[in-house]
Amino acid sequence: QVQLVESGGGVVQAGGSLRLSCVASGRTLVNVDMGWYRQAPGKEREFVAMTRWTWRGYTSDYDDFAKDRFTISRDNAGNATYLEMNGLKPEDTAIYYCNVHGPGPVPVDDWGQGTQVAVSS
């Protein structure tokens, strides 16, 4: 099992920025994707962004709402991911969860505890 610890959430005014971090421990994340989902009050968890592991390095995927405002990155060791969020809107208010999944050398699919992001209008 992979332990994931998120940080960086908080309260910000509309138009502001936050940088979320997720650090993994417990195993090396080779052949494993790592990224972010979010869950707003009363809504289902939704995809935000993901770094995809490839033999040539990482690629990134975004949901449409995140493409122009959010940037995901992953450190060279592959055990941490960051989500830079700019131009935040009240509808971005949610708990943001870090996720790792993939076949690895051993299959993994784990979640962090989440970090709260609140955007005031």
C-alpha positions in Angstrom: 0.0 0.0 0.0 1.1 3.5 -0.8 0.7 6.3 1.8 -0.3 9.6 0.3 -0.1 12.9 2.2 -1.7 16.0 0.6 -1.1 19.6 1.6 -1.5 23.1 0.4 -5.3 23.5 0.6 -6.8 26.6 2.2 -9.2 29.5 1.7 -8.6 31.9 -1.1 -10.6 34.6 -2.8 -11.8 34.2 -6.4 -9.1 34.7 -8.8 -6.4 33.6 -6.4 -4.0 30.7 -6.6 -3.1 27.7 -4.6 -0.4 25.0 -5.0 -1.3 21.5 -3.8 1.3 18.9 -3.0 1.0 15.1 -2.6 3.9 13.0 -1.4 3.9 9.3 -1.6 5.8 6.8 0.6 5.8 3.1 1.0 7.1 2.2 -2.4 8.7 3.6 -5.5 6.0 4.6 -8.1 7.3 3.1 -11.3 4.7 2.4 -14.0 2.2 4.2 -11.9 0.0 7.2 -12.6 -0.3 9.9 -10.0 -2.7 12.8 -9.9 -5.8 14.5 -8.5 -9.5 14.2 -8.1 -11.9 16.4 -6.3 -15.3 16.2 -4.6 -17.5 19.1 -4.0 -20.3 19.1 -1.3 -23.2 17.0 -2.6 -21.4 15.9 -5.7 -19.6 12.9 -6.9 -15.8 12.7 -7.0 -14.5 14.0 -10.4 -11.2 13.8 -12.2 -9.0 16.9 -12.2 -5.6 16.1 -13.6 -3.2 13.1 -13.9 0.5 12.5 -14.7 0.8 9.3 -16.8 3.9 7.3 -16.4 5.7 6.2 -19.6 9.1 4.8 -20.3 10.0 8.1 -21.9 8.8 10.2 -19.0 5.5 11.6 -17.8 2.6 12.9 -19.8 -0.3 15.0 -18.3 -4.0 14.8 -18.7 -6.6 17.4 -17.6 -10.3 17.6 -17.3 -11.7 20.4 -19.5 -12.3 22.8 -16.6 -8.7 22.5 -15.5 -6.9 22.8 -18.8 -6.4 26.5 -18.9 -6.1 27.2 -15.2 -4.4 24.2 -13.5 -0.9 22.8 -14.1 0.1 19.3 -12.8 3.7 18.3 -12.3 5.6 15.4 -10.9 9.1 15.3 -9.4 11.9 13.4 -11.0 11.8 10.6 -8.5 8.1 10.1 -9.3 7.0 10.1 -5.7 5.4 13.5 -5.5 2.9 15.5 -7.6 1.9 19.1 -7.5 -1.2 20.9 -8.7 -0.8 24.6 -9.4 -4.2 26.2 -9.5 -4.7 29.7 -10.8 -7.7 31.8 -11.5 -9.7 29.9 -8.8 -13.4 30.1 -8.9 -16.0 29.5 -6.2 -17.0 26.3 -8.1 -13.5 25.0 -7.5 -14.4 24.6 -3.8 -14.0 20.9 -3.0 -11.8 18.4 -1.2 -8.9 17.5 -3.5 -7.7 14.0 -3.3 -4.4 12.6 -4.5 -4.6 9.2 -6.3 -2.0 6.7 -7.5 -2.9 3.8 -9.7 -1.2 1.5 -12.1 0.2 -2.0 -12.7 3.7 -1.1 -11.4 5.8 -4.0 -10.5 2.8 -4.6 -8.1 -0.7 -3.2 -8.9 -1.6 -0.1 -6.8 -4.7 2.0 -6.4 -4.5 4.3 -3.4 -6.0 7.6 -2.2 -4.9 10.3 0.1 -7.1 11.8 2.9 -7.7 14.9 0.9 -7.1 18.6 1.3 -9.8 21.2 1.5 -9.9 24.1 -1.0 -12.4 26.8 -0.4 -12.8 29.7 -2.9 -14.8 32.7 -1.7 -16.5 35.1 -4.1 
